[in-house]
């Protein structure tokens, strides 16, 4: 079965920001997903470059992607370029958070 971007995004919904308690996809922290056969590379960010659990979030994202059917290799790159802002979230989520 071919790996799809939707399946990878669905898997990343299981990874939550510990402070906001929302998933990476909802927060707009998934910047890019590249799929070549069974190899997946995701580029993600965090709400703050000073996040004390950054390594754990990256590891959780990698493990979530690795569980997707058909994934043979999962890589997660952390970036802060461009820096994350609440504008990356949907307006409905922003308003529910009071942002």
N, C-alpha and C positions, 0 to 999 in steps of 0.2 A: 504494500500500500504506500502511495506517495505521501510524503510529509507536506502538509499545507500550512500556510501562514496562519490561517484561522485556528488550526489545531495547536500551533505554538502559542498564539495569543491566549487561547483558552487555558493552556497549561500555566502560563504566566499569571493568570488571574488568581492562582492559588498562592502567590507570593505577595505578602502584605507589608506595607510600610508600618513599622511598629508604632510610630507616633500618631499617624493619621488613621491607621487601621483600615486603609483602603488598599486595593491591589495595584500592582504596577501598571496595568493596562488602564484602569479607571483614572489613575493619577496622571496619565500621559507620560510615564517614565520609560516607555519602550520607544526608542528612537528609530530602530531599524531591525529588520529580520531578513537574513539572507539564507536561502536554502539551496543546497546543491546535492541532489540525491538524498543520502541519509545524513549529510552533514549540515548542521544548523549553527549559524552565528547570530546572536542577538546583541544589539548595542542598547544599553540601558543607562539611565541616570538615576540620581537620588534627589530627594527634595533639598538636601543640604550636602555640600562637599565635606562637612565636618561630622557626618553621620558616624556614630561610634560602632554601628553594626554593619557597615558597608560590606565587609568581606562575607559576612553571613548571608546578606541579601543576595549578593552575586552568586554564592554557592547554592542557595535555595533556588534561584532562577535557573542555574545550570542543571540541577537535579530535576526540576520540573520539566524542562525541555527534554532531558534524557529519557523521561518516562513516556514521551509521545511515541505512539506506534510508528515504527519505521526509522526512528532516529538512531543513528549509529555513533554519532559524535556530536556533542553539544559544547559550544563555546559561548561565553558571555563576556562582553567587554564593557567596562564602566567608563563613561565619559561625562564631562561637565561642559562640553562644548557643542551646542550652546547650553548655557546654564538653564536648569529647569525653572519655570515660573508657573503659577496657577493658571495662566492662559492656555496651557497645554491640556487642561481638563475641560470637559464639556461644561457649558454654562449652567446646566442643571446641577451638576455636582458642585461647582463653585458656589452657587447660591445656597445649596444645602449646608455647606461648610461655613457660610457667612463670609466668603471671600469675594 
